[in-house]
Amino acid sequence: TENQKAAIEAEIKYNCDKKMLADSLSNAAKIENENIRHLEEIKTQKTYTYGGFIGLALMLVVAGVSFKAYRDKQKANVLITEQKQIAEQQKHLVEEKQKEILDSITYAKRLQEAILPPQGIVNKYLPENFILYLPKDIVAGDFYWFEHLDNGSYIAAADSTGHGVPGAMVSVVCSNALNRAVHEFGLRVPGEILDKTRELVLETFAKSDKDVKDGMDISLVKITELPSEKNIPGRLVIPKGQTLKDVITSQTKYKIEWAGANNPLWYYSNGAINEIKAHKQPIGKTDQPTPFPTHTLELNKGDELFLFTDGYADQFGGPKGKKFKYKQLEEVLLQSTTLPLFEQKDNLVSVFNAWKG
Protein backbone atom coordinates (compact mmCIF):
# COMPACT_ATOMS: atom_id res chain seq x y z
CA THR A 1 0.00 0.00 0.00
CA GLU A 2 2.78 2.42 0.84
CA ASN A 3 4.65 1.49 -2.29
CA GLN A 4 1.50 1.90 -4.31
CA LYS A 5 0.85 5.28 -2.66
CA ALA A 6 4.39 6.38 -3.32
CA ALA A 7 4.09 5.26 -6.94
CA ILE A 8 0.82 7.22 -7.29
CA GLU A 9 2.42 10.31 -5.73
CA ALA A 10 5.45 10.01 -8.00
CA GLU A 11 3.20 9.68 -11.03
CA ILE A 12 1.17 12.70 -9.92
CA LYS A 13 4.38 14.66 -9.32
CA TYR A 14 5.72 13.65 -12.78
CA ASN A 15 2.52 14.67 -14.47
CA CYS A 16 2.60 18.01 -12.62
CA ASP A 17 6.22 18.60 -13.54
CA LYS A 18 5.49 17.64 -17.13
CA LYS A 19 2.55 20.04 -17.27
CA MET A 20 4.59 22.78 -15.68
CA LEU A 21 7.38 22.26 -18.25
CA ALA A 22 4.88 22.32 -21.09
CA ASP A 23 3.34 25.50 -19.69
CA SER A 24 6.80 27.00 -19.26
CA LEU A 25 7.77 26.19 -22.87
CA SER A 26 4.47 27.60 -24.12
CA ASN A 27 5.01 30.81 -22.14
CA ALA A 28 8.57 31.06 -23.43
CA ALA A 29 7.35 30.71 -27.02
CA LYS A 30 4.71 33.35 -26.41
CA ILE A 31 7.29 35.66 -24.91
CA GLU A 32 9.64 35.07 -27.85
CA ASN A 33 6.85 35.77 -30.30
CA GLU A 34 5.95 38.87 -28.33
CA ASN A 35 9.56 40.04 -28.41
CA ILE A 36 9.80 39.42 -32.17
CA ARG A 37 6.54 41.32 -32.77
CA HIS A 38 7.78 44.15 -30.56
CA LEU A 39 11.06 44.33 -32.45
CA GLU A 40 9.19 44.42 -35.74
CA GLU A 41 6.99 47.23 -34.42
CA ILE A 42 10.10 49.14 -33.35
CA LYS A 43 11.68 48.54 -36.78
CA THR A 44 8.49 49.69 -38.52
CA GLN A 45 8.35 52.73 -36.23
CA LYS A 46 11.95 53.55 -37.05
CA THR A 47 11.18 53.21 -40.77
CA TYR A 48 8.25 55.57 -40.40
CA THR A 49 10.40 57.95 -38.38
CA TYR A 50 13.24 57.92 -40.90
CA GLY A 51 10.75 58.29 -43.73
CA GLY A 52 9.21 61.25 -41.93
CA PHE A 53 12.63 62.85 -41.48
CA ILE A 54 13.51 62.24 -45.15
CA GLY A 55 10.14 63.58 -46.28
CA LEU A 56 10.56 66.63 -44.07
CA ALA A 57 14.06 67.15 -45.42
CA LEU A 58 12.78 66.87 -48.98
CA MET A 59 9.99 69.30 -48.17
CA LEU A 60 12.53 71.72 -46.72
CA VAL A 61 14.74 71.33 -49.82
CA VAL A 62 11.77 71.89 -52.13
CA ALA A 63 10.68 74.83 -50.05
CA GLY A 64 14.21 76.24 -50.15
CA VAL A 65 14.49 75.76 -53.92
CA SER A 66 11.05 77.27 -54.44
CA PHE A 67 11.89 80.22 -52.24
CA LYS A 68 15.20 80.73 -54.07
CA ALA A 69 13.42 80.49 -57.42
CA TYR A 70 10.87 82.99 -56.20
CA ARG A 71 13.60 85.36 -55.06
CA ASP A 72 15.50 84.86 -58.33
CA LYS A 73 12.33 85.52 -60.29
CA GLN A 74 11.74 88.68 -58.28
CA LYS A 75 15.32 89.78 -58.97
CA ALA A 76 14.94 88.84 -62.65
CA ASN A 77 11.71 90.80 -62.86
CA VAL A 78 13.40 93.80 -61.29
CA LEU A 79 16.35 93.39 -63.70
CA ILE A 80 14.01 92.99 -66.69
CA THR A 81 12.11 96.08 -65.61
CA GLU A 82 15.36 98.02 -65.31
CA GLN A 83 16.61 96.70 -68.65
CA LYS A 84 13.28 97.53 -70.25
CA GLN A 85 13.52 101.05 -68.91
CA ILE A 86 17.10 101.32 -70.18
CA ALA A 87 16.02 99.89 -73.56
CA GLU A 88 13.16 102.39 -73.74
CA GLN A 89 15.57 105.21 -72.95
CA GLN A 90 18.06 103.95 -75.52
CA LYS A 91 15.29 103.52 -78.09
CA HIS A 92 14.18 107.07 -77.42
CA LEU A 93 17.77 108.29 -77.81
CA VAL A 94 18.23 106.27 -81.02
CA GLU A 95 14.96 107.64 -82.42
CA GLU A 96 16.05 111.17 -81.56
CA LYS A 97 19.48 110.63 -83.13
CA GLN A 98 17.91 108.99 -86.17
CA LYS A 99 15.54 111.92 -86.57
CA GLU A 100 18.44 114.36 -86.26
CA ILE A 101 20.47 112.37 -88.83
CA LEU A 102 17.51 112.07 -91.23
CA ASP A 103 16.79 115.78 -90.85
CA SER A 104 20.43 116.54 -91.62
CA ILE A 105 20.50 114.19 -94.62
CA THR A 106 17.18 115.58 -95.88
CA TYR A 107 18.62 119.08 -95.65
CA ALA A 108 21.77 117.81 -97.38
CA LYS A 109 19.48 116.55 -100.16
CA ARG A 110 18.23 120.11 -100.65
CA LEU A 111 21.83 121.29 -100.89
CA GLN A 112 22.73 118.54 -103.35
CA GLU A 113 19.66 119.31 -105.45
CA ALA A 114 20.98 122.88 -105.67
CA ILE A 115 23.94 121.61 -107.74
CA LEU A 116 21.69 119.62 -110.09
CA PRO A 117 20.49 121.56 -113.15
CA PRO A 118 16.74 122.30 -113.14
CA GLN A 119 14.77 120.26 -115.64
CA GLY A 120 13.44 123.48 -117.18
CA ILE A 121 16.95 124.68 -118.11
CA VAL A 122 17.76 121.36 -119.79
CA ASN A 123 14.42 121.42 -121.63
CA LYS A 124 15.14 124.94 -122.89
CA TYR A 125 18.23 123.86 -124.83
CA LEU A 126 17.49 120.14 -125.33
CA PRO A 127 13.69 119.94 -125.66
CA GLU A 128 13.68 116.20 -126.32
CA ASN A 129 15.30 114.61 -123.27
CA PHE A 130 14.66 112.58 -120.15
CA ILE A 131 16.60 112.34 -116.91
CA LEU A 132 16.22 109.16 -114.86
CA TYR A 133 17.61 109.88 -111.39
CA LEU A 134 16.88 107.34 -108.63
CA PRO A 135 19.18 107.76 -105.58
CA LYS A 136 19.49 104.56 -103.53
CA ASP A 137 19.63 106.70 -100.38
CA ILE A 138 18.24 110.17 -99.69
CA VAL A 139 21.41 111.66 -101.13
CA ALA A 140 23.64 110.04 -103.72
CA GLY A 141 27.11 109.89 -105.17
CA ASP A 142 25.67 109.95 -108.70
CA PHE A 143 24.76 113.34 -110.17
CA TYR A 144 24.08 114.97 -113.51
CA TRP A 145 25.45 118.27 -114.79
CA PHE A 146 24.42 120.71 -117.52
CA GLU A 147 25.67 123.97 -119.00
CA HIS A 148 24.89 125.85 -122.20
CA LEU A 149 27.86 127.91 -123.36
CA ASP A 150 28.75 129.46 -126.71
CA ASN A 151 25.87 127.74 -128.56
CA GLY A 152 26.93 124.36 -127.20
CA SER A 153 25.03 122.24 -124.67
CA TYR A 154 27.20 120.32 -122.21
CA ILE A 155 25.59 117.49 -120.30
CA ALA A 156 27.15 114.80 -118.12
CA ALA A 157 26.21 111.77 -116.05
CA ALA A 158 28.70 111.26 -113.21
CA ASP A 159 29.29 108.62 -110.55
CA SER A 160 31.27 109.83 -107.53
CA THR A 161 33.01 107.35 -105.26
CA GLY A 162 30.97 106.26 -102.27
CA HIS A 163 27.25 106.10 -101.55
CA GLY A 164 24.92 108.19 -99.44
CA VAL A 165 26.40 111.14 -97.57
CA PRO A 166 30.10 110.46 -98.41
CA GLY A 167 29.24 110.08 -102.09
CA ALA A 168 27.14 113.25 -102.01
CA MET A 169 30.04 115.22 -100.50
CA VAL A 170 32.38 113.99 -103.23
CA SER A 171 29.75 114.85 -105.86
CA VAL A 172 29.72 118.47 -104.65
CA VAL A 173 33.52 118.64 -105.05
CA CYS A 174 33.37 117.11 -108.55
CA SER A 175 30.45 119.26 -109.71
CA ASN A 176 32.25 122.38 -108.50
CA ALA A 177 35.37 121.31 -110.41
CA LEU A 178 33.34 120.93 -113.62
CA ASN A 179 31.87 124.41 -113.14
CA ARG A 180 35.31 125.92 -112.58
CA ALA A 181 36.72 124.17 -115.65
CA VAL A 182 34.17 125.78 -117.99
CA HIS A 183 33.57 129.13 -116.26
CA GLU A 184 36.84 130.03 -114.56
CA PHE A 185 39.20 128.41 -117.08
CA GLY A 186 36.96 128.85 -120.14
CA LEU A 187 37.44 125.31 -121.49
CA ARG A 188 35.04 124.10 -124.17
CA VAL A 189 36.45 120.75 -125.38
CA PRO A 190 35.13 117.77 -123.34
CA GLY A 191 38.52 116.04 -123.03
CA GLU A 192 40.19 119.24 -121.83
CA ILE A 193 37.32 119.85 -119.40
CA LEU A 194 37.87 116.41 -117.86
CA ASP A 195 41.64 116.96 -117.65
CA LYS A 196 41.15 120.23 -115.77
CA THR A 197 38.40 118.71 -113.60
CA ARG A 198 40.76 115.92 -112.54
CA GLU A 199 43.42 118.49 -111.72
CA LEU A 200 41.00 120.54 -109.61
CA VAL A 201 39.64 117.47 -107.77
CA LEU A 202 43.15 116.29 -106.92
CA GLU A 203 44.04 119.81 -105.83
CA THR A 204 41.06 119.84 -103.46
CA PHE A 205 41.89 116.50 -101.85
CA ALA A 206 45.63 117.25 -101.76
CA LYS A 207 44.96 119.64 -98.87
CA SER A 208 44.21 116.63 -96.67
CA ASP A 209 47.04 114.92 -94.79
CA LYS A 210 45.37 111.61 -95.58
CA ASP A 211 45.72 109.63 -98.81
CA VAL A 212 42.34 110.43 -100.38
CA LYS A 213 41.58 108.47 -103.56
CA ASP A 214 38.07 109.79 -104.14
CA GLY A 215 36.88 111.08 -107.49
CA MET A 216 34.35 110.11 -110.13
CA ASP A 217 33.56 108.30 -113.35
CA ILE A 218 31.83 110.48 -115.91
CA SER A 219 30.36 110.62 -119.41
CA LEU A 220 30.46 114.20 -120.78
CA VAL A 221 29.04 115.29 -124.15
CA LYS A 222 28.90 118.59 -125.97
CA ILE A 223 26.06 118.97 -128.49
CA THR A 224 26.26 121.71 -131.11
CA GLU A 225 23.72 122.25 -133.88
CA LEU A 226 25.52 122.72 -137.17
CA PRO A 227 24.78 125.92 -139.14
CA SER A 228 21.70 125.64 -141.37
CA GLU A 229 23.61 126.28 -144.60
CA LYS A 230 25.69 123.15 -143.94
CA ASN A 231 22.55 121.14 -143.44
CA ILE A 232 20.87 122.06 -146.74
CA PRO A 233 21.96 120.04 -149.79
CA GLY A 234 22.75 121.84 -153.06
CA ARG A 235 19.42 120.84 -154.62
CA LEU A 236 16.59 120.94 -152.09
CA VAL A 237 13.40 119.00 -152.86
CA ILE A 238 10.36 119.90 -150.77
CA PRO A 239 7.89 116.99 -150.53
CA LYS A 240 4.23 117.73 -150.98
CA GLY A 241 2.56 118.82 -147.76
CA GLN A 242 5.81 120.05 -146.15
CA THR A 243 7.31 123.51 -145.83
CA LEU A 244 10.89 124.63 -146.33
CA LYS A 245 11.26 124.84 -142.54
CA ASP A 246 10.06 121.22 -142.18
CA VAL A 247 12.63 120.02 -144.69
CA ILE A 248 15.45 122.02 -143.11
CA THR A 249 14.47 120.77 -139.63
CA SER A 250 14.34 117.15 -140.78
CA GLN A 251 17.84 117.49 -142.21
CA THR A 252 19.32 119.17 -139.12
CA LYS A 253 22.68 117.79 -138.12
CA TYR A 254 24.51 117.97 -134.81
CA LYS A 255 28.17 117.91 -133.95
CA ILE A 256 28.80 115.61 -131.02
CA GLU A 257 31.99 115.95 -128.98
CA TRP A 258 32.38 113.46 -126.16
CA ALA A 259 34.87 112.32 -123.51
CA GLY A 260 34.41 109.70 -120.82
CA ALA A 261 36.18 108.48 -117.71
CA ASN A 262 35.25 104.80 -117.23
CA ASN A 263 31.71 105.51 -118.50
CA PRO A 264 30.95 105.04 -122.24
CA LEU A 265 28.68 106.88 -124.66
CA TRP A 266 25.85 105.01 -126.40
CA TYR A 267 24.04 106.55 -129.34
CA TYR A 268 21.13 105.29 -131.42
CA SER A 269 21.47 105.90 -135.16
CA ASN A 270 20.34 104.04 -138.29
CA GLY A 271 18.34 101.48 -136.27
CA ALA A 272 21.21 100.36 -134.00
CA ILE A 273 22.82 101.33 -130.72
CA ASN A 274 26.50 102.15 -131.10
CA GLU A 275 29.13 102.63 -128.41
CA ILE A 276 32.16 104.84 -127.95
CA LYS A 277 34.26 103.18 -125.28
CA ALA A 278 35.36 105.10 -122.21
CA HIS A 279 38.92 106.05 -121.34
CA LYS A 280 39.96 103.58 -118.62
CA GLN A 281 40.91 106.00 -115.86
CA PRO A 282 38.85 107.93 -113.30
CA ILE A 283 38.64 111.61 -112.48
CA GLY A 284 40.90 111.28 -109.46
CA LYS A 285 44.17 109.82 -108.34
CA THR A 286 45.70 107.33 -110.75
CA ASP A 287 49.19 105.88 -111.16
CA GLN A 288 49.92 106.99 -114.73
CA PRO A 289 47.46 109.70 -115.75
CA THR A 290 46.99 110.39 -119.45
CA PRO A 291 44.92 113.12 -121.17
CA PHE A 292 41.29 112.29 -121.86
CA PRO A 293 40.66 112.02 -125.62
CA THR A 294 37.74 113.84 -127.23
CA HIS A 295 35.69 111.84 -129.76
CA THR A 296 33.77 113.71 -132.49
CA LEU A 297 30.90 112.55 -134.70
CA GLU A 298 27.88 113.95 -136.53
CA LEU A 299 24.33 112.80 -135.83
CA ASN A 300 21.02 113.60 -137.46
CA LYS A 301 17.85 114.91 -135.91
CA GLY A 302 16.03 111.91 -134.44
CA ASP A 303 19.18 110.11 -133.33
CA GLU A 304 19.52 109.60 -129.57
CA LEU A 305 22.39 109.86 -127.07
CA PHE A 306 22.49 107.88 -123.82
CA LEU A 307 24.70 108.96 -120.91
CA PHE A 308 24.60 106.82 -117.78
CA THR A 309 26.42 105.61 -114.68
CA ASP A 310 26.69 101.96 -113.63
CA GLY A 311 23.74 102.21 -111.21
CA TYR A 312 21.09 100.77 -113.54
CA ALA A 313 23.23 97.94 -114.93
CA ASP A 314 24.57 96.99 -111.47
CA GLN A 315 21.13 96.68 -109.85
CA PHE A 316 20.66 93.25 -108.28
CA GLY A 317 17.35 91.44 -108.81
CA GLY A 318 15.57 89.12 -111.19
CA PRO A 319 14.78 85.46 -110.50
CA LYS A 320 18.40 84.64 -109.53
CA GLY A 321 19.32 87.82 -107.69
CA LYS A 322 21.93 88.78 -110.32
CA LYS A 323 22.98 92.13 -111.77
CA PHE A 324 20.86 93.61 -114.55
CA LYS A 325 24.00 94.15 -116.71
CA TYR A 326 24.62 96.37 -119.74
CA LYS A 327 23.46 93.86 -122.34
CA GLN A 328 19.90 93.90 -120.95
CA LEU A 329 20.04 97.69 -120.64
CA GLU A 330 20.98 97.95 -124.31
CA GLU A 331 18.07 95.67 -125.26
CA VAL A 332 15.60 97.75 -123.23
CA LEU A 333 16.86 100.99 -124.79
CA LEU A 334 16.76 99.53 -128.30
CA GLN A 335 13.18 98.32 -127.84
CA SER A 336 12.18 101.76 -126.55
CA THR A 337 13.69 103.94 -129.27
CA THR A 338 10.43 104.05 -131.23
CA LEU A 339 8.65 105.60 -128.23
CA PRO A 340 8.57 109.29 -127.25
CA LEU A 341 11.34 110.09 -124.76
CA PHE A 342 9.06 110.46 -121.74
CA GLU A 343 7.64 107.01 -122.47
CA GLN A 344 11.17 105.63 -122.78
CA LYS A 345 11.82 106.91 -119.27
CA ASP A 346 8.61 105.34 -117.93
CA ASN A 347 9.56 102.05 -119.55
CA LEU A 348 13.03 102.13 -117.97
CA VAL A 349 11.51 102.81 -114.54
CA SER A 350 9.02 99.94 -114.94
CA VAL A 351 11.71 97.48 -116.01
CA PHE A 352 13.99 98.65 -113.18
CA ASN A 353 11.33 98.24 -110.47
CA ALA A 354 10.27 94.84 -111.84
CA TRP A 355 13.89 93.69 -111.79
CA LYS A 356 14.39 94.83 -108.18
CA GLY A 357 11.17 93.10 -107.10
Disulfide bonds with the S-S distance in Angstrom:
none
